[in-house]
Amino acid sequence: MSLEALRVALETSRPMIEEALSAAEAERDELRARCRELDSLIARAKAALGETEANTPQVRYERTLRYFARQPRRRAV
């Protein structure tokens, strides 16, 4: 395949790639939101049952790690 043929093939499929990427990112964002909601509900349920484990330093630390893992990385200026 020549360089020009490859370039044409990539440009032709670009709209499909962009659409699929957008859909995948939207699904990921929905799943992350659902995960946060579940984490919150689980913590509330544990607290309601009197399980002090729901708010131990380790659990707070792990929750913080999950939060920052979901944040986009910032570039140094």
N, C-alpha and C positions, 0 to 999 in steps of 0.2 A: 504494500500500500504506500503510495507516494505521500509526501509531506502535505501536499495540498489536499489530497483525498482525505487524509486524517483530519486536517483542519476543518474541512467541510462537514465531515461526519460529526465532529464534536460540536460545531456551531448549530447543526441541524437538531441535535438532541438536547441542546442547552435548555430550551423551554421545559422539556420533560424533566430534566434533572432539577431545575429550579423549582418546579411544581412539587416533585417528590420530596425534595429537601424541605420545602416549606411545610408540607403535610407532616413529615417526620418530626420537625421541630415543634409544631403545634401539638402533636400527640405526646411528645416528651414533656412539654410544659404542662399539659393536662395531667399526665401521670405524676409529675412532681407535686402538683397542687393536691392531688388525691393522696399522695404519700404524706404530705404535711398534715392534711386533715386526719388521716388515720393515726399518725403519731400523736396528735393532740387528743383524739378520742381515746386512744389506748391509755395515755397518761391520766386523763380524767377518770377513766374506769378504774384504774389501779388506785388512784387517790380515793375514789368513792368506796373502794373495798378496804381502805385503810392500809394499803401496801405502801410503805414509805419508800420503797425502791423507786417509785415513779419520779422522785425528785432528788436522788442522791447525786453527789458531785460527779460520779462516773456517768450517770445517765445524762446529766446536764452537759457534760463534756462531749459525749457521743452525739447528742442533739445539736450542739454547736458545730461539731465537725460536719455533720450531715448538711447543716444550713450553709456553711461556707463552701462545701463541695458542690452545691447547686448554683452558686453564684458565678457569673462569668468572670473570667480572669481579667484583671486590669493591667494595662501595659504601663511600663515605667516611662516616665517622660524624659 
